[in-house]
Amino acid sequence: MTPDTTVPARKGLLNALGLHRPELRAWAMYDWAVSAMQTVITTAVFPIYFISVAGADMPKPQATAWYSWANTAAAVLIAVLSPILGAMADYRSAKKRFLSVFMLLGVFSTMGMFFIMHGDLFLAATLFVLSLAGATGSMTFYESLLPHIAREDEIDRVSTGAYAMGYIGGGLLLAINLAWISNPALFGLPSGDNLTPAEATLPARLAFLSVGGWWLLFSIPMLRGVPEPPRRIETDETPTGNAVVVAFSRLRETLGELRLYKQAFLTMLAFTIYNDGIQTIVRMATVFGEELGLPRSDLITAVLIVQFVGIPFAFLFGTLASRLGTKRSILLGLAVYTGICIYAYTIHTVTEFYVLAGMVAMVQGGTQALSRSLFASMVPKHKSGEFFGFYSVFEKFGGILGPAVFGIAVSTTGSSRSAILWVIAFFVVGGAMLMTVNIAEGERMARDADARTLSA
């Protein structure tokens, strides 16, 4: 009788994808859940709705400015709260509780977007700020769980596997939403030329409602299947201390001991610089496409290309890291990004723009996922919430300088085509800084810090 090799083969595949244990699959499902918010709300549907519907009573540049201010307000809110709440969650062993609060804030704010109608600019801006704060805040605590559930030899595969799950989840719901927005009659929704404002906006508003439901539903596996890390306190702390006081004390201590965590902070600084280049490409892609004269439908198709082509390449980067090393794999991704900028300078057609989107998909998820796992490997586990709070701040504010430089370059050269070459500097400088990181030393310092803690 031929032995059944199906189960071992399945386990081997899941191991290669970083999804080989139930808690790893449950953790990765949160990437699936929250990525729907990132694709539909922050990238494809809501920005257009914000300007064309909520901001319909004012000039488009003014509505666009409101949207930019809302992004900034959310970033500032998270920048202030993330490190403090991260340290509190570490001390109280409450990462999942904090994650749940931010997740619910984001879910109900996103669902509330269903009620945004013509001219409701203030309501739209408020809900967008709360939704974005919910997503960003929950990701801080979600990512801080990574060093607790993944071993050192699998952390890269687990991180890239989760990113790939995010591509699947976000891309799938975006495709469904775009289907009923483009063909409402096919789904039994109002269509035609003589619709009321409520009927005309119903497909988009239902998309916002679906994002909240999707986000909530697919968060359940992570909340049920990932254990809260055991509580650890430092030798100068007591289990019954005031969490707020301890949080500020830990933050002050960490900032005063940057020498001990030099490699982790150097990694974070390098990531901030090259991520500035990545975020500039992501945010300016639509502007660049419009300058080429591409229809909006083609720009949205390019977003879908990035989502679905990115899936296998995110998994591939996890395997690549096990062979080349995490740092070398990230540097390879940055080299490809440099080639992307050079290629973007030469393109003129829709087909070439699609090729450009495919090139971005090859490296975007893998580069960012490996950056996350590299940082996670060098942070003390008992301070992972605090450190990922800092990481969240650097990640969000890492997207400020790049677009500013891009804008200056456009003003100077008069063209996005020339400005895209300026972005190469971020990949060169960030990559050079990453090359100086001593990963072994960073991992050793993190382990030593954990060894000095007590069980609570």
Residue pairs with C-beta under 8 A, 6 or more apart in sequence:
11 20
14 20
14 25
15 157
16 157
16 315
16 318
16 319
17 157
17 161
17 164
17 315
17 318
18 24
18 28
18 150
18 154
18 156
18 157
18 158
18 159
18 160
18 161
18 162
18 315
18 318
19 25
19 28
19 158
19 161
19 165
22 225
23 149
23 225
23 226
23 227
24 149
24 150
24 158
24 161
25 221
25 225
26 221
26 222
26 224
26 225
26 226
27 142
27 145
27 146
27 149
27 158
27 162
27 222
27 225
27 226
28 158
28 161
28 162
28 165
29 165
29 218
29 219
29 221
29 222
30 138
30 142
30 162
30 218
30 219
30 221
30 222
31 142
31 162
31 163
31 165
31 166
31 169
32 165
32 166
32 168
32 169
32 170
32 218
33 169
33 214
33 215
33 216
33 217
33 218
33 219
33 222
34 103
34 106
34 135
34 138
34 139
34 142
34 166
34 215
34 219
35 166
35 167
35 169
35 170
36 169
36 170
36 173
36 174
36 211
36 214
36 215
37 106
37 110
37 131
37 135
37 211
37 215
38 135
38 166
38 170
39 170
39 171
39 173
39 174
39 303
39 307
40 46
40 170
40 173
40 174
40 177
40 207
40 208
40 211
41 110
41 113
41 128
41 131
41 132
41 208
41 211
42 132
42 135
43 303
44 174
44 178
44 300
44 303
45 174
45 177
45 178
45 181
45 204
45 207
45 208
46 113
46 128
46 208
47 67
48 296
49 116
49 124
49 201
49 204
50 63
50 66
50 67
50 124
50 125
50 128
51 60
51 63
51 64
51 67
53 116
53 117
53 118
53 201
53 204
54 63
54 116
54 118
54 119
54 120
54 121
54 123
54 124
54 125
55 62
55 63
55 64
55 66
55 67
55 119
55 121
55 124
56 63
56 118
56 119
57 118
57 119
57 121
58 121
63 121
66 121
66 125
67 125
67 128
69 125
70 125
70 128
70 129
70 132
71 132
73 129
74 128
74 129
74 132
74 133
74 136
75 136
75 396
75 397
77 129
77 133
78 133
78 136
78 137
78 140
78 392
78 393
78 396
79 392
79 393
79 396
79 397
81 137
82 136
82 137
82 140
82 388
82 389
82 390
82 392
82 393
83 251
83 386
83 389
83 390
83 393
84 244
84 247
84 248
84 251
84 389
85 98
85 137
85 140
85 247
85 385
85 389
86 140
86 141
86 144
86 385
86 386
86 387
86 388
86 389
86 390
87 246
87 247
87 248
87 250
87 251
87 383
87 385
87 386
87 389
88 94
88 98
88 243
88 244
88 246
88 247
88 385
89 95
89 97
89 98
89 141
89 144
89 385
90 144
90 250
90 382
90 383
90 384
90 385
90 386
91 233
91 237
91 241
91 243
91 246
91 247
91 250
92 231
92 243
93 228
93 229
93 230
93 231
93 456
94 228
95 141
95 144
95 145
95 228
95 229
95 384
95 385
96 141
96 145
96 223
96 226
96 228
98 137
98 141
98 385
99 138
99 141
99 142
99 223
100 223
102 133
102 134
102 135
102 137
102 138
102 140
102 141
103 134
103 138
103 215
103 216
103 219
104 134
104 216
105 130
105 133
105 134
105 137
106 130
106 131
106 132
106 133
106 134
106 135
106 137
106 138
106 215
107 134
107 212
107 215
107 216
108 212
109 127
109 128
109 130
109 131
109 134
110 127
110 131
110 134
110 208
110 211
110 212
110 215
111 208
111 209
111 212
111 213
112 127
113 124
113 127
113 128
113 131
113 205
113 208
113 209
114 205
114 206
114 208
114 209
115 123
115 205
116 123
116 124
116 127
116 205
116 208
117 197
117 198
117 201
118 197
118 201
136 392
136 396
137 392
139 392
140 385
140 388
140 389
140 391
140 392
141 385
141 388
142 222
143 372
143 376
143 388
143 391
143 392
144 384
144 385
144 387
144 388
144 389
145 226
145 229
145 384
146 155
146 158
146 159
146 372
146 373
146 376
146 384
147 155
147 376
147 377
147 379
147 381
147 384
148 229
148 381
148 384
149 158
149 226
150 158
150 159
150 373
150 376
152 377
152 443
155 373
155 376
155 377
156 317
156 318
156 321
156 322
156 326
156 329
156 369
156 370
156 373
156 374
157 318
157 319
157 321
157 322
158 318
158 373
159 318
159 369
159 370
159 372
159 373
159 376
160 314
160 315
160 317
160 318
160 321
160 365
160 366
160 369
160 370
160 373
161 314
161 315
161 318
162 369
163 314
163 365
163 366
163 368
163 369
164 310
164 311
164 312
164 314
164 315
164 365
166 365
167 307
167 308
167 310
167 311
167 314
167 365
168 311
169 214
169 218
170 307
171 304
171 307
171 308
171 311
173 210
173 211
173 214
174 303
174 304
174 307
175 304
176 210
177 207
177 210
177 211
178 300
178 304
179 186
179 187
180 186
180 187
180 189
180 203
180 206
180 207
181 203
181 204
181 207
184 190
184 191
184 202
184 203
185 191
187 203
189 202
189 203
189 206
190 199
190 200
190 202
229 381
229 384
230 455
231 239
231 455
231 456
232 381
232 382
232 450
232 453
232 454
232 455
232 456
233 239
233 382
233 453
233 454
233 456
234 250
234 382
234 452
234 453
234 454
235 452
235 453
235 454
237 246
239 456
247 386
250 383
250 386
251 386
254 261
254 383
254 386
254 387
258 265
260 445
260 449
261 378
261 379
261 380
261 387
261 442
261 445
261 446
261 449
262 442
262 445
263 378
263 437
263 438
263 439
263 441
263 442
263 445
264 375
264 378
264 379
264 387
264 442
264 445
264 446
266 433
266 436
266 437
267 371
267 374
267 375
267 378
267 434
267 437
267 442
268 375
268 390
268 391
268 394
269 394
269 433
270 430
270 431
270 433
270 434
270 437
271 371
271 375
271 391
271 394
271 395
271 398
271 430
271 434
272 394
272 395
272 397
272 398
272 430
273 398
273 426
273 429
273 430
273 433
274 334
274 337
274 426
274 427
274 429
274 430
274 431
274 434
275 368
275 371
275 395
275 398
275 399
275 430
276 398
276 399
276 400
276 401
276 402
276 426
276 430
277 337
277 402
277 423
277 424
277 425
277 426
277 427
277 430
278 337
278 364
278 367
278 368
279 398
279 399
279 402
279 403
280 399
280 402
280 403
280 405
280 406
280 423
280 426
281 337
281 340
281 341
281 360
281 420
281 423
282 360
282 364
283 399
283 403
284 403
284 406
284 416
284 420
285 299
285 302
285 357
285 360
286 299
287 416
288 344
288 416
288 417
288 420
289 298
289 299
289 302
289 353
290 299
291 415
291 416
291 417
292 347
292 348
292 353
294 350
294 353
298 350
298 353
298 354
301 354
302 353
302 354
302 356
302 357
303 357
305 354
305 357
305 358
305 361
306 357
306 358
306 360
306 361
306 364
307 361
308 361
309 357
309 358
309 361
309 362
310 361
310 362
310 364
310 365
313 361
313 362
313 363
313 365
313 366
314 365
314 366
314 369
316 366
317 329
317 333
317 363
317 365
317 366
317 367
317 369
317 370
318 366
318 369
318 370
320 329
320 332
320 366
321 329
321 370
321 373
324 332
326 370
326 373
326 374
326 377
326 439
327 374
327 434
327 435
327 437
327 439
329 366
329 370
330 367
330 370
330 371
330 374
330 434
331 431
331 434
331 435
333 363
333 366
333 367
333 370
334 367
334 427
334 430
334 431
334 434
335 427
335 431
336 359
336 362
336 363
337 363
337 367
337 427
338 424
338 427
338 428
339 359
340 356
340 359
340 360
340 363
341 420
341 421
341 423
341 424
341 427
342 421
342 424
343 355
343 356
343 359
344 356
344 417
344 420
345 417
345 418
345 420
345 421
346 352
347 353
347 355
347 356
372 391
374 439
375 387
375 388
375 391
376 384
376 388
377 439
377 442
377 443
377 446
378 439
378 442
378 443
378 445
378 446
379 387
379 388
379 446
380 387
380 446
380 449
380 450
381 446
381 450
382 449
382 450
382 453
383 449
402 423
402 426
405 422
405 423
405 425
406 416
406 419
406 420
406 422
406 423
409 418
409 419
409 422
410 416
410 419
413 419
